[in-house]
Amino acid sequence: MENTNHLESMLSRFVGQGPYLIIDGEKQIDAASGTFNLPLGYTNKRIAEKLKQQIDRCTHLSSAYTHEMSQYILSKLLKYTPEGVDRIWLRDVSGSGAVECAIRIAQKATGRSGVISFFLAHHGQSLATAQISGNAFRIKDFHINIDGSIKIPAPESVLAGTQLQPNEAQFVDLEQFIQLGSNDNIACLIIEPIQGNGGNTVFPVAFYRKIREICHQHGIIIIADEVQTGFGRTGTFFASTGYAKALEPDIIVFAKGAGGIGIPTGGVLMRHSLDVLETFEHSSTSGANPLSLVALNEIIDIIEDENILENVQQNEAYLRDGLLTLQQQYPAITGVRGVGYMYGFDTPSPSFAAQVIATASRHHLILRGSRYGKGRTIKVRPPLICTQAHLAEILHKLDLTFAELTAMAQSRKEVSHASA
């Protein structure tokens, strides 16, 4: 009993309130959406009430009983998927598991094994998904191989909505990589429509189009990893039907935001011709559990009923322009880019990015960096419920953060000059 009370005491330090996390009585605004799992913030009465009701009924069901419910979820998602993506595999509670499911689908459908992925990509935490991700430091002590897989460079980021689209001649020669590096064993290409952990990289629209053309020529399945971009993050339900619609993926993977307030859930949407797995070929113990189903069902309704997509679309310019203003004011901020409520900017170095995060915390602002602290990007991804007033608060606290860091740097410079 004493241990239980101690745990409850530790947890009681943290209280959520919409986009705010209150820690030991101090309110912080979360500009990282709980590591991007909280599109509706920390609390939502609609989802919470439905979850409480379900807990009183049951919290686990065998997948033998959830197929009909999964199909009901699919019927609600179809209005938001690319044309022809009309099947669902709903048996995961994480993005890692869902990505592995998508790879299995591609391998079985094509009879090939290889996966093309991109430098700086992040596709999950499991051995297989970490292996196809583009951060080699994460797997230096671990060993797994998906035969025939290759990683290729990605183009530099652009500021979406501008005319600053690079020349296609600058794109990696995907055709050459396939011909010279794959031995005709490529099952799929997986891409985040906007790279998340790698540095909030926004690809040029022409790049999606080029990928689609080459993959179609070679019968390579395109997987859009929308674990971070899905469920409204970019202002459309999926990026694949908005900013990245030129990609025309065959498979969409979702997780994170699909749980609304952090309820673990994940799934795969695919073209009907790719609905090839037997029930025993991919599953997880808690996949499509009743709590996941409730949260997933409810967030779809909330996005529609509460005009969440419209909120993001209407306020995106305010967030973008505010960040661009800060970029003009502070030389340490460069490369502002993003779509919807998925923005980021660069700092001079990974160590400087760490200082930004720590300083922002003192100003009661929660931020996250890139590449597990090895990158120099700061990500700004507020919950999708954030109003213009919330965004103004985030921008103000960013201003305070960089003003403090600038003053500290100036002070150190003056001390250095004085000692010289």
N, C-alpha and C positions, 0 to 999 in steps of 0.2 A: 504493500500500500504506500509506504514511504517513497519508493522509487517512482511509482505512478504519479504521486503528488509532485515529486521533483520535476518529472517530465512536463507535467501540466504547467508548472511554474515557469519553466524555460519557454514553453510555447506561448504562454500568456504575455510575454514581452512583445509579441508581434501581433498587431491588429491591422487588418486591411479596411480601407474605406474608399471604394472607387479607385481612382488612379493613385491614391496615397497609401503608403505603408507607414504605420505608426510604430516606432521602435522605442520602448521604454518611455512612452509618452511624447516622443518627438516625431512630428509629422514630416515625412519626406515624400516628395512627388517622384514617381517612378517613370523616368523617361526611357526605360528599357523593357517595360511591360513584363516584369518578372521573368527576365531572360526570354521574352517574346512569347510566353505562354498565356498571357492575360489580355486578350483583346478587349475584354469588357471590364478590365480592372480587377482588383482583388475581391470585390464583392458584387453580387448581382442577385437581387431578391427573387427574381423569377426562377433562375436556375437553382438557387439555394433551396427554395421551397419544394421544387420538383425533386431535388436530390434527397431531401429529408423524407419526403413521402415514399420515395423508392427504397431508401434504407430500411424503412419500417416494413416494406414488402419483402425484398430480398436484394442482396448486393452482388450475387453471382448466379449465373446460369450457364449451363453447358452450351456450346455453340450449336448443338442440335436443336436448341429452342430459339435461337436468335436470328436465323436466316430471314424469316419474314420481316422482322424489324429492320434488318439491314436493307432489305429491298424497299421498305418504306422510306428510309433515309435517302436512298438512291433517287426515289421519285421526286424528292424535294430538291436534290442537288442538280438534276438534269437541266434545269433552266440556266444553270451557271457553268456548265461544262462546254468545251469545244464540240462542234458538230461531230457526231459519231462516237464520242466517248460516253458510253451508255451502260457500262457494267461496273460493279463494285466488289471489292474484296475487303471485308471489314472484320479483321481478326487480330488487330494489333493495338498496342497501347503506347507505342513510341514511333518516332520517325525512323529510327534505325531499323526496327522490324519491318516497317512498311516499305522502306527502300529495298531491303533484302527480298521482300515479296515481289516487288517490281522486277528485280533482276531475275528471279526465278521464272517469272512469267515470260520475260524476254528470252531467256535461255531455252525454255521448253518450246516456245512458239517458233524459234528460229533454228534450233538444233545447234547453235553456236554458244560460246561461253564468254567471249571477251566483252569488256566494258570500256568505253571511251569516257573519260572524265577530264576535268580541267584543273590546272594549277590553282591553288588557293580554295578549291571547292571544299565544302563540308557536307557530308552525307550521313553522318551518324557516329555512334560510339562503339558499335560492335566491331569485332575483328574485320569482318568483310567490308563493312561500310567505312571504317577508318582506312582500310587499305585502298579503296578507290577514291578517297578524299585526297585533296591536294596539299596536305600539310605533313610532309614526311617525318617531321620530328615526333609526331604522335605515335609512330609505329616502329621506331628504330629498335625497340627491344622485343618486338613481336613478329610473328611469321605466319603469313597466309598468302596464298596466291590464287587469283582467279585467272585461269589460263587465257592468254591472248589479250589481256587488258593493257591499255596505254593511257597515259596522261599527257595532255597537250596544253600549250599556253592559251590563255584567254586574252581578249582585247582589253585595252585600258577602259576605265570607266568614263561615262559621259554624264552630263547633267541633263536628265530627261526633260523633255519639253523645250529644249533649245535646238538650234540648228548646228550645234557643235558635234556633228556625226563624222567620225573618221572615214578616210578613204578605205574602201573594201580591200584594196591592195595591202593594207596593213594587217588584215586578218591572217591568222594562222592558216596554212594550207592544209585543211582537213583532208582533202582528196589525197594528197601525198602521204599523209600519215596512214590513211587506210590502205593505200596501195603498197607502201614500203614497210609498214610497221605492224600490220595486223594479221598477215597470212590468211586472209578471208575468214577470220574467226570472230568477227565482231557481232555480238548479239544486240547491243544497245549503246546509245549515247545518253548519259545522264547530265542534266544541267539545272542549276538553280536559276530561274529567270532573273533574279538579282542575287548575286552571291552575298551571303549573310556574314558568317564568321570570317570569311576571307578578307573582308574590308568594305562591305556594302557596295560592291561593284555593280554598276548599272551598265549592262551591255547595250551597244547600239542596236536599234531595231533591225538594221540590215544584216547584222550578224545572225539573228534568229532565222531570218529568211535563207541565208546562205547555208546554215546547218540543216534546215529542213530539206532544201533541194538536194544536198549531197547524201544525206541519210536515206532519202526516198530512192535515190538512184541505186543505192547498195543494199536496200532492204534492211536497213538498220533501224531498230525501234527507238523512238525518241521518248525519254522519260523526263518529265518536268518535275523536279523536286521542289514542291511548293510547301514544304514543311514550315518555312518561315513566311513565304509570300501569300499563302492561301488564307481564306476566310476574311478577306477585306483589307489586309495589310497595305496593299498598293492602291486601294480605292475602287477596285473591282473585286468580285468574289474570289476569283483566281486571277493571277497575273497573266495566265495563259489565254484569258479572254479579254484582256485589257492591254497593258503596255506591251506584253510579250505575245500577243495573239498570232504574230507572224510565225512563231515557232510551230504551231499546230501539232502539239505532242500527241503521241499514241497512248501514253500513260501519264497520270497525274498522281503524285504521292502527297498525302496531307497528314498533319499531326498538329502539335503545339496549339495554335489558336483554335483548333477544332473543339477543344475542351472548354472554351469560353472563359472559365475562371480557374484554369489549371488542372482540370480533370484529365488524366492521361487517356488519350485515344489516338488512333492512327488508322489510316486506310489507304486503299489504292483504287483509283478510277481508271478504266481502260476501255478501249474499243472492244466491241463484242467479239471480234475475231481473236482477241487475246485472252478471252475468258477460258483458259486452258487448264488451270490447276485442279487437281483432285483435292477433296477436303483435307486429306491427310498430308498434302505436300507443303502446306505452309499454315501455321497457326501459332497461337501463344495462349498460355493458360488463362489469362484474363481478357483476351481479345473479345471485343463486342460485349463486355460485361454491362449489366443494366445501368450502372452509373454513367459509363461512357456514352451509352446510347441516349440516355436522358439529356446529358449535357450537349451532345452533338445535335440532337433534334431541336433542343431549345435555342441554341445559338443561331441556327438557321432562321428560326422564327424571329428572334430578337433583331438580327441584322435587317430583316425585312420590316418588322413592325416599328422599329425605332430609328429607321433611316440611317443606319450606321455608315453605309457606303457613301451616302450623300454628305454626311458629316465630314468624312475624310476628304472627299473631293472638294468640298467648299472651303476647307481650312488648309489644304495642302499649300497653297500659294503663300499663306500667312507664315507657315512654318519655314518654307523654302526661303522666302524673302528675308525673314528674320535671321536665318543662319547666314545668308549672303551678306547681310548688313554687318553681322559679327565678323565675317571673313574680311570685310573691308577695314574693320576697326582694329583687328588683331592679326599681325603677321603670322602668328603661330597656328592660325586656322587656314587651311587650304583645301581646295578640291571638294567643296560642298556638292553633294549629289544625292539623288534619291527619287523615289516615287511614292505618292500617298503619304502614309505615316511611317515610311521606312527610309530614313535619311542618315547620312553620315558625313564626316569630314576627316581630313588628315591633320596630324600634328607632326612636329619635327622628328619625333623618335618614339619607340615603344616606352622608354622610360618617362618621356614627357607625357605620353598618354596616361600612364599610371598616375602621374602627379595630377593630371586633370581629374581623373576619377576620384582620387582621394580628396582633392580640394573641393570638388563639387559636393561630395558627401558632407563636408562641413557646412555647406550652404543648403543642406537638406535636399539635394538633387541626386537621384540614382542614375548612373550612367554605366555603360558597358563598353569595353574595348574589343579589339579583333584578335583573332588567332591565339586565344588563350593567353593574352598578355604579350605575345611576341610581335604583334602588329602595332601600327601607329595610328590606326583609325579609331575614332570615337563614334559610336552608333547612337542615334537619337530616334527612338521608336516608341512614342507614347501610346498608351492604350487607345483604342479606336473611339472610345467614348469621350475623349478629351475635347473640350470646347476651345474656342479661341482664347478664353481667359486662362485655361490650363496651359495652352501653348505659350501664352505671354509670360506666365510664371516660369516655365522651363527656360525660355529665352533670357529672361531676366537673371535667373540663377546661373546660366552659362556666362552671361556678361560679368556677373560678380566673380565667377570662377577665374575667368581669363584676366580680369582686371587685377585680381590678387596675384596671379602667377606673373603677370607683367611687372607689377610693382616689386615683387620679390626678386625677379631677374635684374631689374634696374638697381635695386639696393645692393645686390651682390656685385654688380658691375662697379658701382660707386666705391664700395669697400675695396675692391681689387685695385682700382685706380689710386685710391688714397694710400694703400699699402705700398704701391709701386713708387 
